[in-house]
Amino acid sequence: MTIEAVNTRNQFKGRIREIVDGAVVSEVVVETGHGSVVSVISTRSVRELNLKIGTEVLTLVKATDVALAKLYPL
């Protein structure tokens, strides 16, 4: 399967570095050329997509809310 067109501008190609399986959801850590991206997806999707460490994936980031907090030195 190939992706012909996606309406998400923030796309990062990478490889799965780690999968933390859970009963319902799993964390998938993807190493990209710009750093790591962590996605929380259903464990069922991990199985159905046959995701494994080393699998090449495309991360699609679409956020409607990003919060920032200023850190003060101790």
Sequence and secondary structure as in RCSB ss.txt:
>XXXX:A:sequence
MTIEAVNTRNQFKGRIREIVDGAVVSEVVVETGHGSVVSVISTRSVRELNLKIGTEVLTLVKATDVALAKLYPL
>XXXX:A:secstr
      S SEEEEEEEEEEE  SSEEEEEEEETTEEEEEEEEHHHHHHTT  TT EEEEEE  S          
